Amino acid sequence: MLIDCNECAMQDTRACHDCVVTHVLHDLSRPLELDDDHAEALELLAEEGMVPVLRLLPRSATG
């Protein structure tokens, strides 16, 4: 999974500030690449309320 905040339609919105990527990383100047195991681990942590959920919404998905 490649997460590029510069390609997210939610960048610089309230959702961005409550996203796991913003929570985990303080330097968002480059894309974050997660393998399947790491992505699953973050999903499980979010389900348990330990970190925010991933709020990535690719700009292409918004039209």
Contacts in CASP RR format, 6 or more apart in sequence:
PFRMAT RR
TARGET T0000
AUTHOR 0000-0000-0000
METHOD contacts of the structure
MODEL  1
MLIDCNECAMQDTRACHDCVVTHVLHDLSRPLELDDDHAEALELLAEEGM
VPVLRLLPRSATG
1 33 0 8 1.000
1 34 0 8 1.000
1 35 0 8 1.000
1 36 0 8 1.000
1 39 0 8 1.000
2 31 0 8 1.000
2 32 0 8 1.000
2 33 0 8 1.000
3 21 0 8 1.000
3 31 0 8 1.000
3 32 0 8 1.000
3 33 0 8 1.000
3 34 0 8 1.000
3 54 0 8 1.000
3 56 0 8 1.000
4 31 0 8 1.000
4 32 0 8 1.000
5 11 0 8 1.000
5 16 0 8 1.000
5 21 0 8 1.000
5 22 0 8 1.000
5 28 0 8 1.000
5 31 0 8 1.000
5 32 0 8 1.000
6 31 0 8 1.000
7 58 0 8 1.000
7 59 0 8 1.000
7 60 0 8 1.000
8 16 0 8 1.000
8 55 0 8 1.000
8 56 0 8 1.000
8 57 0 8 1.000
8 58 0 8 1.000
8 59 0 8 1.000
9 57 0 8 1.000
9 58 0 8 1.000
9 59 0 8 1.000
9 61 0 8 1.000
9 62 0 8 1.000
10 16 0 8 1.000
10 19 0 8 1.000
10 55 0 8 1.000
10 56 0 8 1.000
10 57 0 8 1.000
15 55 0 8 1.000
15 57 0 8 1.000
16 22 0 8 1.000
16 55 0 8 1.000
18 52 0 8 1.000
18 55 0 8 1.000
19 52 0 8 1.000
19 53 0 8 1.000
19 54 0 8 1.000
19 55 0 8 1.000
19 56 0 8 1.000
20 42 0 8 1.000
20 45 0 8 1.000
20 46 0 8 1.000
20 51 0 8 1.000
20 52 0 8 1.000
20 53 0 8 1.000
20 54 0 8 1.000
20 55 0 8 1.000
21 28 0 8 1.000
21 32 0 8 1.000
21 54 0 8 1.000
21 56 0 8 1.000
22 28 0 8 1.000
22 52 0 8 1.000
23 51 0 8 1.000
23 52 0 8 1.000
24 42 0 8 1.000
24 51 0 8 1.000
25 32 0 8 1.000
34 42 0 8 1.000
42 51 0 8 1.000
42 54 0 8 1.000
43 53 0 8 1.000
43 54 0 8 1.000
45 51 0 8 1.000
46 52 0 8 1.000
46 53 0 8 1.000
46 54 0 8 1.000
END
